Amino acid sequence: MIGMMNAASGDGPAGGIAGWATDLMDKLGAPGAGLAIALENLFPPLPSEVILPLAGFTAAQGRMSLVAALVWTTVGSVVGALALYGIGALIGRDRIRAIVARLPLVKLADLDRTEAWFARHGTKAVFFGRMIPIFRSLISVPAGVERMRIVPFLVCTTLGSLLWNTTFVLAGYGLGDNWRTVEEYVGVYSKAVVAAAGLAALAWLAVRIVKARQAKDRRPGAHRAETSERERSFH
């Protein structure tokens, strides 16, 4: 129904992720939008900035209730987040520490500081993380690893997801045939987040390399070995 109507008008999605989401909503209604968002949480490359405005657009066409779209997309977000929380809990703190211990340039002290930070700010990290592309899904994994209490996790996840989903569902509802405008603007936001994360990772890596070299230079005998090597080269 929706797909045929959109194809006839030339304004709606004809394929790709948008077409797939449209098919789900066409067959299942608002629960289809919830299922699409649950899968988006599990597979971050699926863009919520496409699915949510499309759900709003579908509601504007009278094919589903606006309230139902908001409720089901939020339910889908929470279900997906719970699945990732479970994955984090299964991995567990001990396995994470064993992996980190084998990584070059990463120290267990770094992990300890991260754990201490999450213990202090975990609820805020989960709440605000639900409104940051890519991280909105991944934030549930460390919450599971750290065994964050389930009630605060659910509350923060639900509220953060509700704010994010409402913004984009209402945008699609209000924009109507121009719902894809939301995708364009959020795409810029997502690229900025990825770029900032990449720069932060590079800065962290550079600092770790410098500190590792400084620690090597300070090791007993390092200066004497370097001096002896220079003397042999001179002679």
Phi, psi and omega in degrees: 000299181297313182299318180294317181297316182292320179296322180292323182278339181079003183261342188259177181289139180251348182187190180069202182297318181297319178294320177297315179295322178298318179299318179299314181292327179294321183275323188247350183074215182301321175302331176295322176295320178296319178296318179298319180288324176300317178292326177298324177294321182282332180232085186309331177300338173288119189274122176293336180290351171263312187293315185292310176298327177296322176297320177295318178298318179297321177295321179296332178279357179082013182274346174204161178285140177298317179298317179297321178298316180294316182295311186289323177293325177290319175301316179299319178299316182293318179298314178297318179296320179296323178297317178291324174301317179297321177297316178299319179294323178292320177298311174078158183294320183296318179294319178300316180295322178295321179293313181298323181298336181266351184277138176287148176070357179247130182250154177298334177297326177296317179294321179299318179294320179297317179296319179296320179296317182294325178297325180277324190237018185301318182295318178293322180298317180292316182297306183286331178297333178292351182245018178240122181307146181072303181292340182297334175268314188294335183298338180288335182292307177297331176298321177288319179301317181277001181052047174304140181304135191293325182294308176301323178298313181295319180297310182294319179295317181294313182294314179297317179294321180298318178296312180298310183296317181299318180303313186276328175295315179295325177297314178295324179295317183283326183280338178061235183298342180265023184301334181293345176302325180300317181301321182296313182290318180290331176300320177295316179300316181297317179296322178296319179296315180297318179297317180296318178295320179296317178296319178297319179295318179295319179297317178298316181297318179298318179296317180296320180295316179298315180295323179295320179292319178297319178295322178294319180293331182275353181295141180304133178090347182295317182292320180295320179296320180293321180295316179299320179297320180293321180294319178296322179294323182294316181283000000 
